[in-house]
Amino acid sequence: SSYRCPHSSSFLIMSSPSSSSDSSLLLKIAAFFGATGVGLGAIGAHALKATLTKRGTLDSWHVATNYQIVHAVALLGLAANSDKISPTAGKLLAIGTTMFSGSIYGLALGIGPRAILGPTTPIGGMLIISGWAMVGLTLDSKSKDN
């Protein structure tokens, strides 16, 4: 089941779907992260370059796009191995990347409350780290079972 936030188009996944639907979800998120990461990278390098440079946040924008694109590729790998890795790992990476990169985009542009976005970045980072740890722990336990 899922919960749809009434104020956005976001969903909170409440249960673990099957491996096939996990794989499909990870592929969709990876495609979204990849497409928007490349798009936001281009916008930052061209349309927003002067603004980001003036604000001193161009490097932060690059960090956000790099993390987003790297984790798009990581989610592709998890989708390809969804039978070997806990679906929680992919969810942690996806939520963490959204929080990490999304908060940096907002901070770089000065959009949104800094008091909320500032702490969101390290929380997202911790979720990313937790997702990678889950990948390692799951692979280790699965290899012992085979």
Disulfide bonds with the S-S distance in Angstrom:
none
